[in-house]
Amino acid sequence: MSKDKENSFEKNLQKLEIIVEKLESGEIDLEESVQLYEEGMKIKKICDKKLKDIEMQIKKIKIEDNKVTKEDF
């Protein structure tokens, strides 16, 4: 699997969902909870960056004279 596929927004979102389920289950000890929380925060930061990048890309797409154009940023 390529690095891009492994780090896709969707994959990271799935990882976050698994972490949240484990944390909410109450079946893990304190140390593991803290470790999962830290991992979740790192993944959240990656997802936030990807969303901002996509938002910037969308903002660069313009419609002029009924034509969609994309500006590099």
Buried (B, 14 or more C-beta within 10 A) or exposed (E): EEEEEEEBBEBBBEBBEEBEEBBEEEEEEEEEBEEBEEEBEEBBEBBEEBEEEEEEEEEEEEEEEEEEEEEEE
